[in-house]
Amino acid sequence: MTVDIADIEAARERIAGKVRHTPVIPLGQLKNPPPTDARVSLKLESLQVTGSFKARGAMNRLLATPAGQVAKGIVTASGGNHGLAVARTAYAAGVPATIFVPSGVSPEKVAKMRAWEAKVEVVGDEWTQSNKAALDLVAGTGAIYFHPFADPLVIAGQGTLGLEILDDLPDIDAILIAIGGGGLIAGMSTAIRARRPGIRIVGVEPTGAPTLKACLDAGRLVELPEVTSRVPTMTCRKTEEINYEIVQRNVDDIVLVTDEEMEAASRWLWFEMGIAADLSGAAAMAALNKGVAGLEGMKHICVLVCGAGAEGTV
């Protein structure tokens, strides 16, 4: 089971007109610029429908699935953004959605899920526990499960963001991408490696949930003994084999940032650029602000702002 560029091209055609082509803006006119001489462009996927890239994968999953399979509803587990995407997707399909979330989820995101008419259940204090409850419900009801990061159709949908960035920024030589479970970087790195193999791809994880970095360091799929990050959209104790294999093949480096550095970057984006990013959305900027080894000499860096939120605005 894997994902290739043909899957991502098919996803782009399938979801065209169902999601937004999000804008790119240059980083500039700054009071406190990041420590790089490179030109920096921000990809504002925070302006995607529901506020994150997750809308791409959820919509591709829906449109590639026979209607009869979703008739009993869609179930998932999420730290917030995937749940929002599934809630909106189920609403578009006219079927019920049930979203299981951990206790640290943003109340504003829960309110938005319910505004999309989804049922929201709070179970556990991190995604793995919420996901077990989601799978139990699926087993008992016949509803369909939309995995947030290990489903090939979801990964392909997220990969469309990589194609969009290459279209809009054909001269980038590096990109910084936040990692939760690994679906986004798996899809994007597949697209980028197929189209522009020389681009340096750097993932960003919390120090308190280094899910993919732990796997790369061990040379195999591993489960974290615990997660201590307070960022629910980035706390996953274990990724899946499909994500690990793609990341191992495609990603040049994974760097770690603290929750406090993401909080500071979220405030920085709001102060410097007027951009409301959640902590996962600010993770790539947090990495650039602290400095990333291996980006020396780069001329044009893309920083992905992958999710919206009010954390930096208060």
CORSULLIN-V675499 format. One record per run of one state. SS is the DSSP state (h for helix, s for strand, l for the rest). FROM is the first residue (numbers start at 1). LEN is the number of residues. Records with the same first field share a line. If there is no record, write none. Layout:
SS: FROM-LEN ; FROM-LEN
This chain:
l: 1-4 ; 16-8 ; 27-12 ; 48-1 ; 53-1 ; 64-3 ; 71-3 ; 79-2 ; 94-3 ; 102-5 ; 116-3 ; 123-4 ; 142-2 ; 146-6 ; 169-5 ; 179-4 ; 196-4 ; 207-4 ; 219-13 ; 235-6 ; 251-2 ; 258-1 ; 274-3 ; 278-5 ; 291-9 ; 306-1 ; 309-2 ; 314-1
h: 5-11 ; 45-3 ; 49-3 ; 54-10 ; 67-4 ; 81-13 ; 107-9 ; 127-15 ; 152-17 ; 183-13 ; 211-8 ; 232-3 ; 241-10 ; 259-15 ; 283-8 ; 311-3
s: 24-3 ; 39-6 ; 52-1 ; 74-5 ; 97-5 ; 119-4 ; 144-2 ; 174-5 ; 200-7 ; 253-5 ; 277-1 ; 300-6 ; 307-2
